[in-house]
Amino acid sequence: MRWGGWASTFLVFGVALVVAGWIVLSFLTEPSAVGRMRTALMAIGVGSIAVGGAGAVAGVWMLIARRT
């Protein structure tokens, strides 16, 4: 059984982006995360999680659609 080429790529990179966004958001607890730096961390973290989640959902959708 072979995983779909693009589907597995979307799934893997989507999960990787969600993890990366989660790590970026963990830096919000640092004392130096104030003002514009805090805003940038939030934008990068939330954006990464949103894009990664959408990519992972698209990958799973492609894998499911391929089987039916």
Residue pairs with C-beta under 8 A, 6 or more apart in sequence:
3 63
4 62
4 63
4 66
6 59
6 62
7 59
7 60
7 62
7 63
7 66
8 59
8 63
9 59
10 55
10 56
10 58
10 59
10 62
11 55
11 56
11 59
11 60
11 63
12 59
13 52
13 55
14 51
14 52
14 53
14 54
14 55
14 56
14 57
14 58
14 59
15 52
15 56
16 52
17 48
17 49
17 51
17 52
17 55
18 48
18 49
18 52
18 53
18 56
19 52
20 48
20 52
21 44
21 45
21 46
21 47
21 48
21 49
21 50
21 52
22 45
22 49
24 41
24 44
24 45
24 48
25 41
25 42
25 45
25 46
25 49
27 33
27 41
28 38
28 41
28 42
28 45
33 41
